[in-house]
Amino acid sequence: MEIAYRIYPLPNGTVYTEEEIQTIDDVVRLFDYCQILEANISKGGWNYLIDRFGLNELFEADKKSGWFDCTSLEEFAKAIANEMDNSD
């Protein structure tokens, strides 16, 4: 399953699958790419991340990355819901 797509390296970019996103450090790196608009997480990718890591761990990964500027888990959950609504 495709979790995310990153536009680099050019010209073909990178497709991230479950095999590439196995640890919370992988999530932090993916969030970093999303923050600078190099990557997008698919709706299925969000479902995978939530099922595999849970909202609490994803929120901690986001704090390390700084992608979302959320101060609470509830705010983070709303931000993810918004991202999912805007995903393919």
C-alpha angles and dihedrals in degrees: 000000000000109000098177145343125226121195093221142115092045138255098027105019126209130288113208116210133178089276092061096046105056104124136045088247088060088053092050090052091048091049088051090056091047091050092058091044095249096117141036127202116220123228089250088048091056090050090051093048093049093047094045101040108014127226095280094057092042090051090052090049089051091052088056092046099039093214097135120035095223124150098189140037090242092054090047091051089053091049091052091047088053091049090050091050089055096044129098 
